[in-house]
Amino acid sequence: MMETNRQIPCSRDAENYVLGSVLIENNYASELVARLDYRDFYFVPNANIMNAIIELDKAKRVIDVSSVMDQLKKNNVFEATGGSQYLFELMDAIPSVVNVAAYIEVIKEKSVERELLSKMQDISNRILDHKQPFGEMIAEAEKDFIEVINKRKTVDLIRIDTATDKVLSIVESNKSKETEGLTGIDTGFKALNRLTFGFQNGELTILAARPGIGKSALALNLATNACESMGSHVAFFSLEMGIDQLLMRVYASHSGLTLSKIRAGKLTDAEMATLYAAKTKIDKFNIYLDEAGATDIEELVTVCRKLKRDNKLDFVVVDYLQLLTTKRKTSSRVEEVSRISRQLKMMAREMQVPVLALSQLSRLVEQREDKRPVLSDLRESGSIEQDADIVMFLHREPTKTDEDTTKKARNAKTELIIAKNRQGITDSIFLIFNGSHSLFSSTDESREWE
C-alpha cells in the first residue's frame, strides 16, 4: 500500500531563501513587503523576522541584518528567533540572489493552502455541530472560499506605457465595432446608449422612482432588450412580483395585447394566436428568473456565481434593493442597505457584469411641491449613491384628473434623469410609457396600441 505524505503545506527552503536574500540585498525588501505578510510564514522564527522587516519598512528605516537584529530585540523575540546566529545562517545559505519572486510565490501558495485547509476544517466542524441553518452555512462556506481564493491574487504595479497600450487596444476594438459607440450591454434605447455607452461590466446602476412611475416595467424592458439585441444572459431577481406576474408583463410588451386582457384571459382565437407567437419569441430570451425568491444578498450572490461559472451571466437585475436583507448583523436599516449596495457593487466587479438595482425614493419627495427627484431622495441611501456608477431617476409630473390618468397610462411622456454618471455626462432623455402594455419606447419609436 502506497504511503501518503500528509503534512501541513509549507516550504522552509522558500522562506529561508527569501529572508536571506533580503538581508543580503535590501532592494528586494519593497517587493517582499508588498506581496507577503508575516502571517504567510509558517515557521515562527521566520515569521518574527518578516514582522521585523515590515515594521522597519513602515518606519522607513534601512533594512539590513543589523537593523533587523535591533527590531527583533525591541519586539522581545530576538532569542526566540535564534539570535544573530540564525540570521547569519540565512544569509550564508544563499548561493546567489536571483529568483526571489518565484520563492515569494511559493510562500504565498503555501499560505493560501494552509488557510484553505483551516476553512475546510471549520466548515467540517460547523456541519458536525448541527447548529447552523443549511442555507446560512452554504452561503458562509462559499464566502469563506472566495475570500481565500482572492488572497491568491497579487497586486503588481505596471509601467504606464503598458497600461496605455492596453487602453489603446480597447479603443481600437471599440472603434471597429459598428455599434454607434456601444461598449456594454445594449439598453435598447439609443439616447440612453449615447449617454452610457451601454451598461458596463463591473458597474452598478441604480434606477429609482416614485411608486407607479414604471421602474419595474423599465427594468423588464432593459432585460429583454439586452436578450433580444445581444443574446445576453440575464439574471432577473424580482422580490416584489412573482414569476407569473412578470411574464404577463413580458407578454404584454411583446404581443401588442393589453396586460388587463392577458390577466383576465378573455382573448379571441386570433389574440391567443398572437400570444403564442409572442411566446415563440420570448422563449428564445436567455432570462433566468428566481423561482425560490432569494431575499438575502448572500443567497443572491451565490446564485449569480453559479450562473457565472456556467457562462450564463452577462447582466443582473434586482427589483428592488430595499427588499433585500443580509445575514450579517447591522446596527440600523441604513447600515444594512449600505452593506447590501456595497455587496452588489462588489459582485459586479467580481463577476465582471453590469448590475441594475431598482430603489425606492424617500417619502420626503412626496411632501414637497417639486416632485422631481434628486440624489438625496434615495431611500435609506447610506452608501447607495457612493457605490453606484450610474444613478437614474424616472420622473413624470403627477396627474390632476382621472381623465389625465387614463390618457397617461396609454401615452405617458416620462423623463429618465441620469443624475450621476461616473464615466460620462449627466443629462435627461424622454421616453414614452404605455402602461397598459408595460412598455417604454423612445419618443420617436412610440406605438399606439389598442
Order of alpha helices (4+ residues) and beta strands (2+ residues): alpha-alpha-alpha-alpha-alpha-alpha-alpha-alpha-alpha-alpha-beta-alpha-beta-alpha-alpha-alpha-beta-alpha-beta-alpha-beta-alpha-alpha-beta-alpha-beta-beta-beta
